Amino acid sequence: MLDTLIAGLLRGNIYALGAVGISLVFGVMNVVNFAQFSFFGLGAMLAWFGIVKLGLPFWLALPLVLVVCAGIGLLTNVAVVRPLAKYLPLAAMLSTFAVSQILDNASQVAFGANFRAFPKVLPTSNFRVGNLAFGTSDLVMLGITIVVMVTMSLFLKYGRIGRAIRATSQDQEAALQVGIPVAGVQHVSFVIASALGGLAGVFIALYVGVANPSSGLETGLVAFVAATLGGLGSLVGAVIGGFVLGVLEAFGIHFFGDTAREIIVFAVLIIVLIVRPGGLLGRVPLISSEPLTGTFLGRGRPFRIPKWVWPIALVIAAVVVPLVGGDYVLTTGTQVLIYATIGAGFTLTAGQAGVLALGQAGPIAIGAYSSALLTTVVHLPFWVALPVSGLIAAIIASILSSPIWGVKGHYISIATLGVGTVIVAVIQLVFPQGIYGIPFPEWFGTPLTSPLAYYLIDLGVLVITLVVMWRIRRSHLGKVIASVGSDETAAVASGVRARDYKALAFAVSAFFAGVGGSLLAHQYTYIDPTIFTTLMSLLVVTIVIMGGVNLPYGAVLGSIVLIGAMELLRFTPELRIIVYGLVLILVVRFRPGGLLVRNS
C-alpha cells in the first residue's frame, strides 16, 4: 500500500500545480480557463524542443518554457479573455476553449503530432519502495512543487501584488474602489497560471517519459477536477485537491484497474459538488445565477425572420441540395443535420432553463449504444430503435443527473461535465472494443445505404425536432422553464419548482441527443467510446452559442458554420481547428448573443 500512496502523491504533485493555475485565474476573473489545459502539452513540447533540438541543458530549458508560456498567457488575457470577462464570463470561457484549440493545433503544426520520447535528464528509477520504482526526477519534481507552493504562499501573504490578487479574488468591485489596478492583477494572475501550466507539462513529460502537443486535455481535466475538489478560487484548496485526487486515483487503479480511473475521478467530483458545492475550502455559492448560466450570456433580441423564409429554406434543403450536391456534400450534410438536431434540443437546457450543461457527449453515447444494441441484439427495426434510444438516453441521463440540480451557478455546469464523462467511462468499461456491424436503416425491406437516403432521414428528424422545440417554447411548459432561466429566485418565489423544471429540460435535451447518437451510429455502422469525447460536448455548446443560445433554429446556422463550412479545410486538419478557434473567438467577441441575435 505504501508504494501506491507514493505513486498517488507523485501524480498528485502534477495535478496540484495545474490546479493552482486554474484556481488562481478563476479567483480573480470568475472564468474557467480551458486554455490552461493546453499549456501542459505546450510546456512538454517546448522542453523537448529545447533539450533535444537546441541542445540546451534541462535547467536552462525549464526557465525558457516558463517565459514562453507566461508570454502566451499574457497575450491570451489581453487580446481574448479580459475584453469579455467583466460583462460576459460565459463568452470569456468559450474564448479560452477556442484559444486552447488554437494552441494545441499550432503546437502540432510546429512540432508534429507524434509522441516524442522525452530525454531522461534525471534518473527515473534509481529508488524502490515495495514494487514501486521511482527516481531522482520524481523527488526533484516534488521538491520544485514544494518550493513553488511555499513561494506562492509567501507572495500572496506578504507581497504587494500578492495581496492585491487576494483582494481582487475576494471582491473585484471593492478592490477597484480602494485603488487596486484590477486589470494588472488579472494580467499577473494569467502569467503565473500559464507558467505553472507549462511547468506541470514538463513534469508530466518527465513522469511518463513522452511528450505530445495534445496531451494536455486529459491531465488538464483532472487538474480542473482537483481545483473544483479543493474549491475554485482557493489556492490551498487546489493543492490539497491535487494531492487528494492523485492518491484516490492511485488506489482506485490499484483495486479496480486503469479503466476505472475516469469513473473514480469524476464520481469524486460529482459527490463533492453535491455535498459541498464550493469544494473543500472554497466559498459555497450564495446566489442562484452565476456566469455560466443563460441569464448572463449576451442579452439581445433575436432577429425577426419572415415566415416566407422557412418554406424556401425547406425547399433548398430537401430539393436543391439533393439535386445539386454530390455524395460528399450529402455526407457532410448529414453531419450538419445531426449536430443541428442535438443542438436544437440543447437550447431548451442552455437557453431557456439557463443551465450550460457541458456533458452532452454522455446522452449522445447512450443513444448510439442503445440503438446499436437494439438493432444488433434485439433485432428491432431502425425506425423503432431511433425514438427508443432517445427515450433511454433521457431516462438514464435524468437518473444519473438527478442529484445535481440543487447545485448552483458554475458548479452545476461542472457537475454535468462529470456526469457526461462518467457515462462514457462506464460504457468504455462495459464495451471496450466498440460495436461493429450496426445495420443500415431499411424501408419496406430495402436497405437505405446511400448518402442521399441518410441525408433525407436526418433532414426529416431535424424538421420534427424544430417543430417540437417550437411548440415547447410557445407552450405554458416552455414559459415556465424560461422563467427559471431568466430569474430562478423570482420563479421559486412564485411557486415554481426550479429544480424539477431544470431536470425536465435536461431530459428533453438528452432525448434529442440520444436520437442524434442513434443517427450517428447507423451512419458509421461502428462505434467506440473514443468518439464521444469532451470535445464533442464542447462542440455542441459552441454550435448553440454561435447561432443563439435560446434559438433552436440558431443551432442549424451554428452547425452549418462549424461543421459544414469547416469542411473546406478538411485537407489540413490542424489549420481547420485553428480557423475554427479564430471564428469562435470573433463570434463571442463581436456577436456574444449569437449570429441571429441583435447585440444589446
N, C-alpha and C positions, 0 to 999 in steps of 0.2 A: 504493500500500500504506500510505503514511503516513496518508492520510485514514481508511482502515479501522481502523488502530491507534488513532487518536484517538477514533473513534466507539466502539470497544470499551472504551477507558478511561472515556469519559463514561458509558456504560451500566454498566460495572463499578463505577463510583463509587456508583451506586444500590444495586447488589447487595451491595456491601461494607457499606453502612450497615445494610441489612436483615439481613445475615448476622451482624453483630456482636451485634445484639439476640437473635437465635435462639441463637447460641453462648453468650452470657452466661447466659441462663436455663438452658440445658442444663447448663452447667458447674456451677452452684450447686444445681440441683434435680434433675438427671438426668431431665428431662422435655422431650419435643419439644413446643414451644409453637405449636400451629396458630393460636391467637388472634393471634399476631404478624402473620400474613398480613393480617388484617382491618384492622390499624392503617394499612397502606399506603393502602387505599381510604378509610378514615375520615379520615386526615390530609389527603388531597387534597380531600375534600368540605368539611371544616372550613375549610381555607384558602380554598376557593372561596366559601363562605358568608360568611366574614369580609370578604373583599375586595369581592365583588360585592353582597351583600345588606346588609352592615353598613357598607360604605364605608370599611373600615379600610385603612391602608397596609400593604403587604406585610410590612414589618419589624415591625409590631405584630401582624399576624395570625399570623406564624410562631411567636412565643413562646406565643400563645394556643393554637395547635394542640398544642404540646409539653405545656403544662399539662393540657389536657383529656385527651390520650392517656395521659399519665402517671397521672392520677387514675383513669381507667378501668382501666389496667393494675394499679394497686394494688388496686382493688376486686376485680378478677378473681382475683388471687392470694389475697387474704384470704378471699373467700367461696367460691371454687371449687377452686383448684389446691392450695394448701397443705394443706387438710384431707386430701387424698388422696395427695399426692406422696411422703410418707415411707414409707407402707406399700403403696400401690398405684399405682406410677408409670404403669402402663398405663391405669388408670381416670382418672388425672390428665390423661394425654394426650388421652383421649377427651373429657374435660370441656372441654379447651381447644378442641377441634374444635366442640363444642356452643356455646361462647362465640363462636367465630368466626362460626357461622351466625347467632347472635342479633345480633351487631354488624353484620354485612353487611345483614341484612334490616331491622333497626331504622334503619340509615342510609338504606335505600331508602324506608322509611316517612317519615322526616324530610325527606329532600332530593329524593325522587323517584328512579326507576330509570334515567332518561335520562342519556345522556352530556352533560356540560356543558363548553362552551368555557372553558378556564382563561385568565384575563386575562394579557396579556403585560406583566407587571410589570417585566420587563427585556428588552432586545433579545435576540432568539433567533438571528439570522443575520447579524450585522454583521462576522463574521470568516470567512475562507475559506482552507482548505488543500486544494489539489487540487480534487477535486469535492465536498469536504465543506464545508458551511456550518454554522458554529456561532456562538454569540453570547455576550454578557456573562453571560447566565443560566447557561450551561454552566460558565464559568470561576468564577462565584460558587458554584455547587454544588460544584465540585471543591475550591475554597478552603475552604468550610464543612466539607466532609468531612475535609480535612486537619487543620483546627483541631480538629474533634471527635475525630479519632483521636489526635492528639497530647495533647489534654486527657485523654482516656480513659487513655492510656498513663501519663501523669504521675500521674493519680488512682489508678490501680491499683498503681503502684510506690511512691508516697510518701504517699498519703492513708491515714488510719487505716481508713476504711470500705473503701477500695480494697484494702488489704492483707487486710482481713477477707474480702472477696469472693474473693481469690486463695486464701486458706487454706481457705475453705469449698469452693471448687471442687476443691481437691486431696484433701480428706478431711473430710467433714462431721462424722463422729464425733470425730475428733481436734480439730476446731475447737470443738466443744461442750465437750470436756474442758478446754480451755485458757481457757474463759470467753467465747468469741466468741458474740454473740447471732445465731445462725444464722437465726432467723425474721426478724429485722430486716434481715439481709444479703439474704435472699431477696426481701423486700419492695422493697428499694432496687434490686436487680437487675431486678425486673419493671418498676419505674418507669422506669429507664434504658432498658430494652429497648423498652418501649411508646413512649416519647418518640422514640427513634431510628426506630421503625417509622413514626410519624407524620411525622417529618422526611423519611424516604425517600419516603413517599407524596406529599408536597409536591413533592419533586424529580422524581418520576415525572410528575406533572401538568405541571410546568414543561417537562419534556423532550419529552413527546408532545403537549402543548397541550390535553388534555382531562382531565376528572375524572369518575369514575364510582364509585358505592359498592361495586360488586362487582369492581373492577379489581385488588384486592389478591391474589387467589388465584394468578393466573398469575405475577406478579412474586414473590410470596411463595414459591412452589415453587422458582423459580430461585434466590432468596436462600437457601433451605434447602439446595439442592444446593451452593451456594457455601460455606455453613458446613460441610457434610459434606466437601466437597473439601479445605478448609483444615484440618479436624479439629474436630469438635464439642467445644466447651469451650475451644478456643484462639481468643482474640480476634485475635491477629496472623494466625493461620491463616485466620480469617474474612475479614479484609481482603484477604489475598493471594488467597484463593479467589474473592472477589468480582471482583477485577480480572482474574484469570486467566480466569475464566469469561466475563466480558464481552468480553475480547479474542478468545477462542476462538469465542464466539458470532458476533462481528462478522465474523471471517474465514470462518466456516462459511457465514454468509448470503451473503457476497461470492462465494464459489466455488460454492455449491450452491443458493442461494435461500432465502427465508424459510420455505418449507415444511419444510426440513430442520432448523430451529432446535431443536425439541424433541428430535429424534433426537440431535443433537450434544450438547446439554446433558446428557441423561440417559445417553447412551453414555459420556461422560466420567465421570459419577458411578459407573456400574457398573464401569468399568475401574479407577478409583481404589480402590473398595471391595474389589475382588478382589486388586489388587496391594498396596495399603496400606490395610487396613480402617479404621484410625484416622484416615485423612486425611493430608494432607501434614505437618501439625505436631501433630496430636492424638495421644493415647495409644492404642496398639493394645490392644484389649480382651483381657484375660488370662483371663477366665472364660467358660465356655460359655453360661451362662444369665444374662440381664440383664433389666431390667424390661419389655421389650416381648415377652417370651416367656410362654407359658401358665403356667409354674411360678409366676410372681409375681402372677398375677391372683387376685382374692379367693378364698381357699380356702373350701370348704364342701361339704357333701354335698347331692346333688340330692334334691328331694322325691320320695318314692316315689309313683308314680301307679298306682292299682289297675288290673288287667288289664281290668276291665269298662269302663273309660273309653274304651279305644281303639275297640271296635266302635260305641259310642254316638257318638263323635266322627266316625267314618267315615260313619255314617248321617246325621248332621246335615250334614256337608259334601257328601255325594253325593246326598242325597234332599231334606232340608228346605230347604237354601239354594237349589237349583234350582227348587223348587216355590214358595217364598215370595218369593225375591228377583227383582227385575226386571232389565232389561238392564244398568242402571247398576251394580247390586250385583254382577252376574256379571262385568262388565268389570273392576271394581275387584278382584273376587276372583281374576281371572286374574293380575293383577299381584302380589297377595299370594302366590299359589301359586308363581309363577315365582321370586320372590325367596326364598321359603322353600326351594325346591329348590336354588338356588345356595348359600344359607346353610347348609343341612343338609350339603351336600358339603364346604363350607369348614370345618366343625367338625373334620374329620379333620386338617387342617393346623394350624388355630389352637388347637384344644383338645388333641388327642392328641399331635401332633408338636411342639407348643409354638412354632410359628412364626407370628407375626401378619403374614401377607402383606398388603401394602397396595395391590396392583396387580391385583385381581381383574377390573377392567374390561377388561384385556388378553385373558384367555381368553374372557370373555363376547363381546367383539368378534370374536374369531376364530371362535367358534361361530356367531354371527349371520351373518357374511360367508360362511363356508363353506357354511352351509345355503342362503343366498340364491343363491350361485353354483351349488351342486349342483342346485338345483331350476330355476333360470332358464337356465343354460347347458348343463349335462349332462342336465337333464330327469329327474333321479331323483325318485321319489315322496317326499313329506314323511316318511313313516314310515321310509324308508331314510336320508334325509338327516339326520334327528334324531340317531340314535346316531353316525353317521359324523362329523357336525360336532363332537360331543363328543370323539370319538377324535382328530380333527385338532387340536382345541384342546389336548388333553392332550399330544400329541406335540410340537407347536410350542412350547408353553409350557415343556415339560420341557427341550427342546433349548436354548432361549434362556436358561433359568434355571440350567442345569447348572453353570456356573462359580461360582455364588454360594453354594453350600451349605456351603462352608468358612468363610464369613463368620459372625461371632458376634453375638449379642445384638441391640442396636438396629439394627446395621448390616445385618443380613440382612433386616429389615423394610423399611429404606430401599431396599435393593437390589431387593426385589420391587416396590416402588413404581416404581423406574426401569425395570424390565423391562416392567411393565404400560403405562407411559407410552410407551415406545419402540414397543411393539406397536401401540398406537393411532395413533401418529405415522406409522409405516410404512404402515398401512392408509390413513390420510388422504393420504399421498403417492401411493399407487397408485390409490385410488378417491376423488379429491377431491370428486366430485359425488354420492356415495352410490349406492345401488342401488334402482331403482324396480320396481314390478310383481312383487313376491315373491308367489308363488301361495298360495292358501289350501290347507290340508290337504284331502285327499279320502278318502272312504270308499266303496270299490267304485264309483268314478266320480262320486259325489255330493259337490260342494264343501261343506265344513263352514265356513260363514261366520257363524253365529250366535254371540252371546256365550255361550250355553249350551254349544255344541259346544266352543268354546275352553276354557271352564271345566272341562268334564269331561276333556278331553285333559290339561290342566295338572294336574288333580287326580290322574289316573292316573299321570302322570310323578312327581309328588311322593310318592305312596304307594310306588312302586317305589324311589325314592331313599331313603326312610326305611327300607325293608326291607333294601336293600343296605348302608346305613350301620350298621344294627343288626347285621347278620351280620358285617361287618368288625370292629366293636367287640368282638364276642364271640369272634372267631377268634384264632388264635395270631398272625397278622399284626397285628391290632389291638392286641394286648397288647404286642408288640414296639415298635410305633410309640408307644404310650402311655409305654413305659419311656424312650424318647428324650426325650419332652416333660417327663416328671417329673424325670429326673436324667440328663442327657446324659453326664456324666462317668462315672457308675456304669454306664450302658449300654455305653459304649465299653470300659470296663474288663472288662465281661462278654463282650466279643467282638462286640457289635452294631455294625454299620456305620452309624452315626448319619446320616452324610451321605446315604447311599443311601436310607435309610428316610424322611428328610425329603423327598427328591426324589420318592419314590413317593407319599407323602401329598399332595404338591402336585399331582402328575399326576392323582390321583383327584379332587381338588377342582377342578382345571382341566377335567376331563371333565364334571362336573356343571355347572360354569359355562358351558361350551360348549353343553351341552344347553339351559340356561336362555337363552342368547343365541339359539339356534335358535328357541325358542318365542317370544321377543320379536320376532324378525324376521318370522315368519309372522303374528303378530298385528298388527304395524304395517303390513306389506306394503311398507314403505320404511325404509331405514336409512341413516344417515350417521355419520361419526366423532364428531360433536358429541354424540351420545347417550352415548358411552362415556367418561365423564369421571372425574377423580379423585374427584369427589363420589359417583359410582356405587360406586367401590371402598370408600369410607368408609361408605356406606350399608350395604353387605353386612357390613362389620365390625361396625357398631353393631347390626344385626339379630341377629348371632350373639352379641354381648356381652350384649344385653338379655335374650335367652332363657336363656343359659347357654353359655359358650364350648365346653363339652365335650358338649353335648346336642344331637343332630340335631333332635329334636322341639322343642327350645327355639327353633330358628330359625323354626319355624312361628308360635310366640307372638310372637317379635320382629317378624316380618313383619306379623302382624295388627295389632300396636300401631303400628308405624312407617309402614306403608303403608295399611292399612285404616282405622284409627282417624283418621289424619291427613286422610283424605278428607272428614271432617266440616267441615274448614276450607278446602275447595278454592276457595271463592269469595274468600278473602283469602290469596293465596299467600304474601305476606310474613309475615302473622300465623301462617300454618301452619308456616313454618320456625322462627319464634321459639318457638312452642309445642313443636315437635319438639326444639329445643335445650334448652328447660327440662326436658322429660321425660327427655332423655338425662342431663342433669346430676343430676336427682333419682335416677335409677336407679343411676348409677355411684357416687353419694354414699351411698345407703342400701341398695342391693342390688348391691354390687360384683361378686358372683359371678354375677348374673343373676336374673331373676324366679323361675326354677324351682330355685334353689339356696339352701339354708339358709346364712345368714351364720355364719362360724366365730367 
